[in-house]
Amino acid sequence: MYDMSESSESARQAEIIERLREDAKALAEQGVRLGQFGPDPESGKVHVYLQRYSDEACQLLEDRYGDDIIVKTESRMWRFSR
């Protein structure tokens, strides 16, 4: 049986991820530099890692995106090389 809540949860996560992508430059101008972000299947929320974690950056993101995100306290930035 298909669970509609999973579909709406995935759609909400995709919406938040797209907003984060679109807002990345404006957030950086406010000192909030996103490192990584992506869906968390267990919580149904989007995990957000910052290049440099601060309580102020966490609060700004929580104010902006609400309960749809979890800002991780560890800083993380993946770098890919060719």
C-alpha positions in Angstrom: 0.0 0.0 0.0 1.3 3.5 -0.9 1.8 5.9 2.0 0.8 9.4 1.0 2.6 10.9 4.0 6.0 9.7 2.6 5.2 11.4 -0.7 4.2 14.7 0.9 7.2 14.5 3.2 9.6 14.0 0.3 7.9 16.9 -1.6 8.3 19.2 1.5 12.0 18.2 1.8 12.6 18.9 -1.9 10.9 22.3 -1.5 13.2 23.2 1.5 16.3 22.0 -0.3 15.4 24.2 -3.3 14.8 27.2 -1.0 18.2 26.6 0.6 19.9 26.5 -2.8 18.1 29.7 -3.9 18.9 31.5 -0.6 22.5 30.4 -0.3 24.0 33.7 -1.7 21.7 35.9 0.5 22.5 33.7 3.5 26.2 34.0 2.9 25.9 37.8 2.8 24.4 37.5 6.3 27.4 35.4 7.4 25.6 32.0 7.1 27.6 29.8 4.8 25.9 26.5 4.0 28.2 23.5 3.9 25.9 20.6 3.1 22.2 19.9 3.3 20.0 17.1 2.4 17.0 15.0 3.4 16.9 12.9 6.5 14.6 9.9 5.9 14.3 9.1 9.6 13.1 12.5 10.8 11.5 13.7 7.5 13.4 16.9 7.9 16.4 18.4 6.1 19.7 18.3 7.8 21.8 21.4 7.4 25.5 21.6 8.0 27.3 25.0 8.0 30.8 25.7 7.0 31.2 27.3 10.4 28.6 26.6 13.0 27.4 29.4 15.3 24.3 29.8 17.5 23.4 33.0 15.6 23.5 31.2 12.2 21.4 28.3 13.6 18.8 30.7 15.0 18.6 32.6 11.7 18.0 29.4 9.8 15.5 28.1 12.3 13.6 31.4 12.1 13.6 31.3 8.3 12.8 27.6 7.7 11.1 26.5 10.9 10.7 22.9 12.0 11.5 21.6 8.5 15.2 21.7 9.2 17.7 20.4 11.7 20.9 22.5 11.9 23.7 20.2 12.9 26.2 21.6 15.4 29.2 20.2 13.6 30.7 22.2 10.7 31.1 20.3 7.5 32.0 21.1 3.9 32.6 18.3 1.4 35.1 19.1 -1.3 35.2 17.1 -4.5 38.3 16.8 -6.7 38.7 15.6 -10.2 
